[in-house]
């Protein structure tokens, strides 16, 4: 698993922004090796980093279902 600070955007003040959203000190955020489970949604909202990247152990990556085919099995011809 990547370290928290490798996952976050390299943006000035991001630690302070996270701390403010979580109502904790920037020093507390700096001690995290990963986002605590109860803080994931706040960090996602502030940083834009999806929850499945912040904590893949808690939030599996979404799977993309294949798009339905525009062709139907019983149609003789397909109209585009």
C-alpha positions in Angstrom: 0.0 0.0 0.0 1.3 3.4 -0.9 2.1 5.9 1.9 -0.6 8.5 2.5 1.5 11.4 1.3 2.3 9.6 -1.9 -1.4 9.4 -2.7 -2.3 13.0 -1.9 -2.0 15.8 -4.4 1.2 17.8 -4.2 -0.6 20.9 -3.3 0.4 23.7 -0.9 -1.6 23.6 2.3 -3.3 20.2 1.7 -2.4 19.0 5.2 -3.9 22.1 6.7 -7.0 21.7 4.6 -7.4 18.1 5.7 -6.9 19.0 9.3 -9.4 21.8 9.1 -12.0 19.5 7.5 -11.4 16.9 10.2 -11.2 19.4 13.0 -7.8 18.2 14.1 -4.3 19.7 14.0 -2.0 19.5 11.0 0.5 17.7 13.2 -2.1 14.9 13.8 -2.6 14.5 10.0 1.2 14.4 9.5 1.4 11.4 11.8 -1.0 9.3 9.7 0.6 6.5 7.7 -2.8 6.0 6.1 -6.1 7.7 6.5 -8.1 6.5 9.5 -11.3 4.8 8.5 -13.5 7.5 10.1 -11.7 10.3 8.1 -11.7 8.8 4.6 -14.8 10.6 3.4 -13.6 14.0 4.7 -10.2 13.5 3.0 -11.9 12.4 -0.2 -14.0 15.5 -0.2 -11.1 17.9 0.5 -8.5 16.3 -1.8 -10.6 14.8 -4.6 -8.7 11.5 -4.2 -11.2 8.7 -4.5 -11.8 6.6 -1.3 -10.7 3.4 -3.1 -7.3 5.0 -3.6 -7.1 6.3 0.0 -8.1 3.0 1.6 -8.4 0.1 -0.9 -8.7 -2.3 2.1 -12.0 -0.7 3.0 -13.3 0.6 -0.4 -12.6 -1.8 -3.3 -12.0 -0.1 -6.7 -15.2 0.2 -8.7 -15.6 -2.2 -11.6 -16.9 -0.9 -14.9 -19.6 -3.1 -16.4 -19.3 -3.6 -20.2 -21.6 -1.3 -22.2 -24.6 -3.0 -23.6 -24.4 -3.9 -27.3 -26.4 -1.7 -29.7 -27.2 -4.9 -31.5 -30.0 -7.3 -30.4 -29.7 -11.0 -31.1 -33.1 -11.2 -32.9 -32.8 -8.1 -35.1 -32.1 -8.7 -38.8 -30.4 -5.3 -39.3 -28.9 -2.7 -37.0 -30.0 0.9 -37.3 -27.3 3.3 -36.1 
